[in-house]
Amino acid sequence: MIKIIKISDQDLDSANHIRPGDKLVSINGHEINDLLDYRFHSADEELKIVVEKPDGSRASFKYDTYEHGPLELEFEPDPIKRCKNRCIFCFIHQLPKGLRKSLYVKDEDYRLSFTHGNYITLTNLSEQDFRRIIEMRLSPLYISVHATDEELRKYMLGKSNIPPLITQIKRLVDAEIQLHTQIVVCPGINDGVHLTKTVADLASFYPELQSVAIVPVGLTEHRERLPKLDPVTPENAWEILDQCDNLQKKYLHELGTRFLFPADEFFLLTERPIPPKKCYEDFPQIENGVGMIRRLMSARKLPRMKLKRKMKATIATGRLAAPILEQVLAEKLRGVANFEYKILPVENCLMGSSVTVSGLLGGEDFYRGLRAANDLGDMVFLPPNCINDDGLFLDDWTPSMLEKKMKLPVVAGCYSVYNTFMPIFRRLI
């Protein structure tokens, strides 16, 4: 049963069938234990619904979705299935104190993989979970692989009693569940021949297993009592990109797809050119930091215009992305007269100076960087990936808090230069 907190259809409420605080027991005889059950079983045209009232009594009624439209109820959040792995590179284990509470939650929930694209390792799936995934067609799912060699994978996940990965993947693809996978590369551990083998094993399940993202291990300066790991250096990144390039050519010839896609961070570390748009195909792993820069580079540029008055802005970002962002903005904003800007690379004090990506900067990091800079101009722009859907930085700061301290407007941009700047420029032309 799941507890109802909001009813969108007023007819249901006025008829006293369902009220906030009731629990949804079943639909058409099917038990409702979470949001997925509700979505799946409420899709029928005719529904027989059973609810439990706060006093423990039960009521049932019929609902016709053809006549009344979809059944629209909101529920208390589902409890998250937690991860019990002890991955040697787990980013949550190396977070400092004082961040948003939700960041310390290690989820291993196939439901979130389906609904939000969260990566799971398949290590906690029960037989019932497998049957449910297949029955409900929960596709695609996103799988963290890291290595297909079982002993190496056990070491990387920090857990010895895990089910064989290849057997699990085969069961899912045989049921036509589509998969996207990722390999977090740890130098000296799962790179080189291990990386080639892992990709080859995964490619044998194409086309249901559709893509592999190759991403560098992320290490903060808060790794006390954790396994020693080496960061991905520019030299490592060169080797990995060369390896990925050769494998992409192989699979493009054999499968008609490049199949594996290295993260943008490898190109930024090596200062190698970002590949053309066609090399990312349909951008299957863009939410994993694969192809974001190319999409930014390929996006619409601003038309020629002249602002009524001069405007200056500071564009704050992580140290790694600053050089490429400078190039992109120079091209996209070339036709805008009376607009000046400067790129401000911000040091990460929250995670440590070794962390250079913009998405892991906290609000206080931006405050320190902006406070130390000269002549910020009329406005500050932030990268979009440093703010979550609730408008919060990692450390619970908000852009409005930053505005008050800096006494300047602060705007979180988006992945389109045009959509970031044009709403502001329209008021000045």
C-alpha positions, 0 to 999 in steps of 0.5 A: 500500500502507498499513502495518498497525499494529493488528489488532482481529480476533484470528482474523486474527492467530492464523492468521498471515494478517496481522500488525502491520507488514504492508502491505495491497496489495489487496482484491478486486483493487483497489489499497489506497493509503489509508484511503479505499480500504480503507473502500470496498473492504472493504465487500463481503461476500467479500474476497480480501486480499493483504498484503506481509510485511516481508521483501517476500513476499506472502500472500493469503487470503479473508475473509467479512465476513458470517461474521466481521464487518467487517474491522477494521484500523488503519493508519499515518496517510495523508500529508496533501495539502498546500495550495500556495495563498498566500491573502491571508487565510490564518490559518496564515501569521499564526500565532505560533511555539510552537503545536502542530505540526499547526496549521502544516500547510496541508491541501488534502485532499479526503479530509479534507473528506469525513471531517472537514469540512475546507474545500478550494479544489479547486485541486489535484484531478487527473482521477484525484481527480475520478473517485475522488470520484465513484466512491466517492460522497465526499459531502458535500464542503466548499468554500472559494469566497470569490469566483466571479469568476475574477480576484478568486478568483485574487487572493484565493488568491494563485495564478494557474494555478487551474482554473475553479471553476464548471466544477469545481462543475458536474462535482461536482453533476452527479454528485450530490455534495453540497457545503457552501461558505464565503465568508471576507469581506474588507472592500473586496475580496469583499464588497458586489456581489461577495458578492451575485454569488458567492452567486447563482452558487452558488445556481444549483447548489442543491440539490446545493450545499446551503449557504453560510457567510458568515464574517469574515476572521480577522486576528492581530497576526502579519502581517509581510510579508503583504498589508494587510487590514482587519478586519471592524468593527461597521459592516461587520458591520451591512452584511453582516448586512443584505445576508445578510438580504435574500438569505435572504428572496430565496432562501427565496422562490425555493428554499425555503431561506435557503441562506446563513448568516452566522457568529455573530461578525457578530451578536456584533460588532453586538450584534444579537439572535441569530436564532431556531432556525428561521433556521438550518434544520438547522444545516448550518454549525454546525462553521463557527461558524454557529448555535453560540450559538443552539444553546446558547441553545436547549439544555435548562436546569437544573431547580430544585435546591439544592446542599448547600453553596455553590459558586462558579465562574469561567467563562472565555471570549473577550471577544467571547462574554462578554456573550451567555454572561452572558445564556445562563447567567443563564437556564439556571442561574436555578433552581440555589440556592447556586451563584454564578459570574462570567464572566471575559473573557480577553485573547488575548496569543497572537494579539493583542488584536484576536482576541476569540473563545474558540476561539483562546485558548491555555492561557497566555492562560487562565493569565494571565487567571485569575492576574490575577483575584480570588476564582476560587471552587471551580472554573474552567470553560473553553469547549469550542472551546479544546481539541482532541480530544487535550485540548490548547490551541493552545499545547500546554498542557492543562487539567491543567497549568492546574489545577496552576498555579492549584491549582483544578479546571479543566473544559472545558465542552460546548455544552450548559449542562445537560451541563456543570454537571449532572454536578458538581451531582449530587454536591452535591444 
